[in-house]
Amino acid sequence: MLMNLSFTYKSDVLVSSSLVDMYIKCGNIGDAWRVFNKTTTCNIICWNAMILGHVKCGRAHKVLELFLYMQYEGRSQSLSSL
Protein backbone atom coordinates (compact mmCIF):
# COMPACT_ATOMS: atom_id res chain seq x y z
CA MET A 1 0.00 0.00 0.00
CA LEU A 2 1.47 3.31 -1.12
CA MET A 3 1.37 5.91 1.61
CA ASN A 4 0.33 9.45 0.84
CA LEU A 5 3.75 11.08 1.12
CA SER A 6 3.43 13.37 -1.88
CA PHE A 7 4.45 16.43 0.13
CA THR A 8 7.80 14.79 0.91
CA TYR A 9 9.10 12.46 -1.76
CA LYS A 10 8.30 14.51 -4.84
CA SER A 11 11.01 17.01 -3.98
CA ASP A 12 13.46 14.83 -2.06
CA VAL A 13 15.43 12.50 -4.31
CA LEU A 14 16.97 10.68 -1.35
CA VAL A 15 13.57 9.80 0.09
CA SER A 16 12.16 8.79 -3.29
CA SER A 17 15.19 6.62 -4.10
CA SER A 18 14.87 4.92 -0.72
CA LEU A 19 11.16 4.32 -1.23
CA VAL A 20 11.72 2.84 -4.68
CA ASP A 21 14.43 0.57 -3.28
CA MET A 22 12.22 -0.50 -0.35
CA TYR A 23 9.21 -1.30 -2.53
CA ILE A 24 11.42 -3.25 -4.95
CA LYS A 25 12.96 -5.28 -2.12
CA CYS A 26 9.44 -6.06 -0.85
CA GLY A 27 8.46 -7.23 -4.32
CA ASN A 28 5.96 -4.43 -4.81
CA ILE A 29 6.92 -3.14 -8.24
CA GLY A 30 3.60 -1.32 -8.69
CA ASP A 31 4.21 1.02 -5.77
CA ALA A 32 7.86 1.39 -6.78
CA TRP A 33 6.66 2.58 -10.20
CA ARG A 34 4.22 5.03 -8.61
CA VAL A 35 7.01 6.62 -6.57
CA PHE A 36 9.43 6.53 -9.52
CA ASN A 37 6.93 8.24 -11.83
CA LYS A 38 6.02 10.93 -9.28
CA THR A 39 9.63 11.77 -8.49
CA THR A 40 10.58 15.04 -10.15
CA THR A 41 14.30 14.23 -10.38
CA CYS A 42 15.34 10.59 -10.42
CA ASN A 43 19.00 9.97 -9.75
CA ILE A 44 21.12 6.98 -10.77
CA ILE A 45 20.22 5.19 -7.52
CA CYS A 46 16.53 5.43 -8.36
CA TRP A 47 17.12 4.18 -11.92
CA ASN A 48 19.33 1.31 -10.73
CA ALA A 49 16.75 0.25 -8.14
CA MET A 50 14.07 0.02 -10.83
CA ILE A 51 16.37 -1.89 -13.18
CA LEU A 52 17.48 -4.30 -10.45
CA GLY A 53 13.89 -4.87 -9.35
CA HIS A 54 12.91 -5.93 -12.84
CA VAL A 55 16.00 -8.14 -13.10
CA LYS A 56 14.97 -9.93 -9.90
CA CYS A 57 11.45 -10.42 -11.24
CA GLY A 58 12.73 -11.85 -14.53
CA ARG A 59 11.39 -9.01 -16.67
CA ALA A 60 14.26 -8.76 -19.14
CA HIS A 61 12.25 -6.76 -21.68
CA LYS A 62 11.50 -4.09 -19.07
CA VAL A 63 15.15 -4.01 -17.97
CA LEU A 64 16.26 -3.25 -21.51
CA GLU A 65 13.47 -0.71 -21.93
CA LEU A 66 14.47 1.10 -18.72
CA PHE A 67 18.16 1.06 -19.63
CA LEU A 68 17.51 2.48 -23.10
CA TYR A 69 15.16 5.12 -21.71
CA MET A 70 17.79 6.07 -19.14
CA GLN A 71 20.24 6.61 -22.00
CA TYR A 72 17.63 8.58 -23.95
CA GLU A 73 17.08 10.83 -20.93
CA GLY A 74 20.82 11.51 -20.88
CA ARG A 75 21.36 9.85 -17.51
CA SER A 76 24.88 8.61 -16.97
CA GLN A 77 25.10 4.94 -16.18
CA SER A 78 27.14 3.48 -13.41
CA LEU A 79 28.82 0.10 -13.59
CA SER A 80 25.89 -1.39 -11.68
CA SER A 81 23.54 -0.20 -14.45
CA LEU A 82 25.41 -2.30 -16.94
N, C-alpha and C positions, 0 to 999 in steps of 0.2 A: 504494500500500500504506500503510495507516494504521499508524503506529508506536504502540507501547504507551506512551503518555505520560500515562496517566490520573492519575498522582500529581501532575502538573504543571498540565495545562491545565484541569482541572475547576475549580480555585480561582483561576486567574489569567486574568482577562478579556482582558488584553493579549495573552497567549500564544494563547489560543483564537481571538481575533479575527484575529491574524496567520496562524494555521493555516488558518482558514476562507478568508481572502483568498488564501493561497498555493494551496490546493487548487482554488479557483475559477479562479485564473489558469492553473493547469495543466490545466484542463478536467475535473477529477475531482470532480464534484458529489457523488458518493456518499460519499467521505471527508469532504468539506466538511459534508455533512449529519450524519455521525456525530459530528464535533467539535461542530457547532452544537447537536445534541440532547443531548450530554453536558455542555455548558457550563452551569454552575449559574446564572450571571448574564450573559446576552447584552446587550451594549451596542449603541448605534446603529451603530457601525462593523461589528459582527458582522451585524446585520440588513441593513445596506446592502450588505455583501459578498454575502450570500445573494441578495438581490434583484437586484443587478447580474449575478451569475453566471447567474441564470435569464434575465435579459434577453439576455445574450450568447448563450445557447443557444437563444433563440427560444421560450421556454416562458412565453408571456404569461399563461396561466391560473394558473401557479404564482406568477408575479410578483404578480398581483392577490390571490391567496390569502395570500401572505406579508404583503403590505401591509395587508390587512384584519385579519389575525391580529395584526400588530404594533399596530394601533389597538386591537383588542380587549384586548390585554395592557396597554394604557395606556402604551405606549412613545411618546415624543415623536418626531415625524419631523423630519428635517432637510430642507433644500432638495434634497439629493441623493436622498432617499427618494422625492420627488415626481417 
